[in-house]
Every structure is written in structure tokens, then in C-alpha cells.
Amino acid sequence: MNDLPKILIIGSVWPEPNSSAAGSRMMYLIGTFLKQHWKVTFVSTAAESPFMSDLESLGVEKYQILLNSSTFDDFVKDLRPDIVMFDRFMVEEQFGWRVAEACPQALRILDTEDLHTLRYARQAAFKQQRSFKQEDLLDTEMAFREIASIYRCDMTLVISAYEMKILKDVFKIDDSLLFYLPFQIERSDEIQLPDFNERAGFISIGNFLHEPNWNAVLYLKEQIWPAIRKRLPKAILKVYGAYPSQKVLTLDNKKEGFYIEGRADSVADVMSASRVCLAPLRFGAGLKGKLIDAMFYGTPNVTTAIGAEAMDLGLPWAGFIEDDASLFAEKAVELYTDQMLWKQSVENGYRILEQNFSIKLTADFVKAVIFLLNDLEHHRKHNFMGRMLMHHAFASTKFMSKWIEEKHSGKTP
């Protein structure tokens, strides 16, 4: 194609980069497209929020769309996008068949955010009080749906090297359908940050709508923080996160040094003021934006194997990785009180960001998208599984959606 591409992004929510890593990820993708001077349109069925990014100020057109409505078909036909990106597989399920029918030549990209199949399988194993096994991935409705969505799309963005391995080794998905694109971080050595003696207190941060974050805060409150306070009786922990519910707010206890702070106005300010970040995640998937932020702002952390998964890639960790609650607390105290260890952990974090997350894959991603735009027919011909699943999507999802639309219109009995 000769003209600059037009890209339509269909989001499950409006991007909130200050609320979640997913919001930051989406803004990075939008920024990448805008730097190529591509025309970007963002739509969502979600209600707007006061914390969403001002997309229009960036030159992005935005529209609210309806679920199970043929008005979207008319909209996308008029827009005639060259690329359509779905920000989670559930969005592809809802709109993928409509895009394929209205704009069959549009390149379809799925951004997984994290692999939902892995996250929910781990959560189920945790609730059953047993260890997660890879076999847990194979028998869930989530896996059937998410893997089918990956096959139906022309390219799927995967944020974690571990999840790439699962998709290739467990689900046997071909390389040609996947693109590894972790967080892409640009950090300057000229950033001036507070040193060890200029910082105080522990921090934990994460959107409370995300179940792994809420579980981690409970774990801190019930098992880890009491052990830390026993060793450091004057220490305080400030817990930040968007959308705290009443059950979260009731955990606030100033006598115990356990502060529920809610949404942080500036992650940079609260993270760089804290001496150690705590992230005791017991289930989850993807990469952890809170730990990227901690390393970026020179704040060592203590986390679990799941928290650190696919982030160090063989490099020394920016603090400690511990799954046992008592050892977690012990290492948190050690990191908080040992200045030399603290400084080495800060340097380890910078090295992880520089080697594993520096902006080096962005150009390759843009090249891959352009290549697929010019080779789409050949690419799809070799994705028989995807074409077969799209055929069945037309035969099932489409007609269910049409039935719901008719029901809402009052035309069905």
C-alpha cells in the first residue's frame, strides 16, 4: 500500500495510564502509531472516565460505540481502516467478525495485555490451594476462547517471554502469528532521584480492580507486614492503587503503620520518595508495571517468582525474589536497612531496564506491521486454523449478536 495506514483501535476501556500498566501500554502503542504519522481512531463501548487520557489533544479521533449493534458495521465501513487492533481477546470476540465482514482486507492485530488463560488458571489453582501446572491451561473455556482469538487475528502482540514460550510450546502456535513486544522504556541517566537517606517507608501499588493486586495487599496485611513491623516498629507502608473498594479501605490502620492511600496523583513522586517497593503477587500473568516503575525511579523491590516472571531474563534482580512470607519479610527488612545492598539493587534495576526493556523492538514492530499489510493474502492463506475458526465465528458469534440486537429492538417475542 502507498498511503499512510489508518488504524482503528477497539478498547475494552478508555486508556488510563495513571491507573494501570495496561493503560500505559495502550498509550505507548498509540504513540508508536502517531510517530509514523498514521491516522489513529480509538473507540470503546465503555463509559468515559475522568482519569482517561485526552486522546483528542494527541490528534486521535475517539468515538463511543455500542455492543451488539449494526451501527458499528456502518461506522467501520465508512472509516475503512487498514489496521484494526483489539486490546483484549474478549473485544476480538465481540467485534472481530464484524470487522472481517465489513473490512475483509484490514489487518487484524490482537494485543493480549497479558495471557488471560495463564492468569485465570493460576488463580484457580491458588484458590484450590495447590500448585499451578501447565496442564491446567489446556482444559479451560478461557483457553479455548483466547487461543481461538489469537488464531483468528493476523498478528498477536505478546508482552512476556514466558507467555511466548507457552503459546509456542503448549499451544503450538506458529511464530508467524506472534510478535514479542514487552514494555519499551526510555530512561535517561540524567534523572535526579533521591538517595537512600532521602527516602523513607515502604510502598505497594496496583489497580485494585485487578484481583492479583487485591490478593497481594491482603497477603501483606495478614502475613508479611506484621513480621516487618516486628523488626522495624516505626516503619510505615503506604498502599496506592486506583479504584479502592470499601473492603480495601477498611484495611487502613495507622497504628500498625498500614496506610491505604488510594489513587496516586503521581507515581513518580510516591515511588521515588519510598525506600522499598513490596509486590507479593501470588498469581497473575504478564509483566508487572509496578516493578517497571520501581526500577525506573530507583526503588528496589521484594517480589515473588510470579511478580518477577520474564522480567530479569537472567540478570541479577533489583532486590529480592521470595515466595515464602517469612523470608519475604526478612529480605524486605534487609533491603530497607542495608545501604550498600540497596544501592546495588538500584543499579541492578537500571541494568534490567536497559537490557530487557529499552526501546529497540518498536522499529521492528512497525516494520512487521507494514510487511503484513503488503503480504496479507499470502499470510492468511497459510493460517488455515485461523480461517477455519473465523468461518465458525461467522456461523455462531455473528448470529448470537444479531439475535441480541433484535431482542433489544423488541422485534423478537
ABEGO torsion letter per residue (X at the ends): XABBBBBBBBBABBBBAAABAAAAAAAAAAAAAAAAGBBBBBBBABBBBAABBBAAAAGBBBBBBBBGBAAAAAAAAAAGBABBBBABAAAAAAAAAAAAAABAABBBBBBAGBBAAAAAAAAAAAAAGBBBBAAAAAABAAAAAAAAAAAABABBBBABAAAAAAAAAAAGBBAAABBBBBBBBBBBAABBBBBAAABBEBBBBEBAABAAAAAAAAAAAAAAAAAAAAABAABBBBBBEBGBBAAAAAABBAAAGBBBAEBBABAAAAAAABABBBBBBABEBEBBAAAAAAAAAGBBBBBBAAAABGAAGGBBBBEBBBABAAAAAAAAAAAAABAAAAAAAAAAAAAAAAAAABBAAAAAAAAAAAAAAAAAAAAAAABAAAAAAAAAAAAAAAAAAAAAAAAAAGABX
